[in-house]
């Protein structure tokens, strides 16, 4: 079961408070502004800045 759209609508990047979106493989949430990806483990978004992965440009 993937992250529900209702949850995606209310979640924001914890670093910049901007919009996030589900990545193509649906295993993480991406903030385009901060270039960070927050992993999703067991259908739970891990919204911790320290655990986010920096995306390559």
C-alpha positions in Angstrom: 0.0 0.0 0.0 1.5 3.3 -1.1 1.2 6.6 0.7 -2.3 8.0 0.3 -2.9 11.2 -1.6 -4.7 12.7 1.4 -1.4 12.4 3.4 0.7 13.7 0.5 -1.6 16.8 0.4 -0.8 17.8 4.0 2.9 16.8 4.2 5.6 19.4 3.7 9.3 19.3 3.6 10.5 19.6 7.3 13.5 21.7 6.2 11.9 24.4 3.9 8.2 23.7 4.6 7.8 23.5 0.8 5.8 20.9 -1.3 7.0 17.3 -1.6 6.0 14.7 -4.1 6.3 11.0 -4.4 9.3 9.8 -6.5 8.9 7.6 -9.6 9.7 4.4 -7.8 7.3 5.4 -4.9 9.8 4.6 -2.2 10.5 8.2 -1.2 9.2 11.7 -1.0 11.2 14.4 -2.9 11.6 18.1 -2.1 12.7 19.8 -5.3 13.7 23.0 -3.5 16.0 21.4 -1.0 17.0 18.5 -3.4 16.3 16.0 -0.6 14.5 12.6 -0.6 12.8 11.3 2.5 12.5 7.5 2.5 9.3 5.6 3.0 9.6 2.5 5.2 6.7 0.2 5.8 4.4 2.8 4.2 5.5 5.4 6.7 7.3 8.5 5.5 10.5 9.1 7.5 10.5 12.9 7.6 13.7 13.5 9.5 16.2 15.9 7.9 19.2 13.9 9.2 18.0 10.8 7.5 17.1 12.4 4.1 19.2 11.7 1.1 20.7 14.5 -1.0 19.7 14.2 -4.7 22.2 14.7 -7.5 21.5 17.4 -10.0 
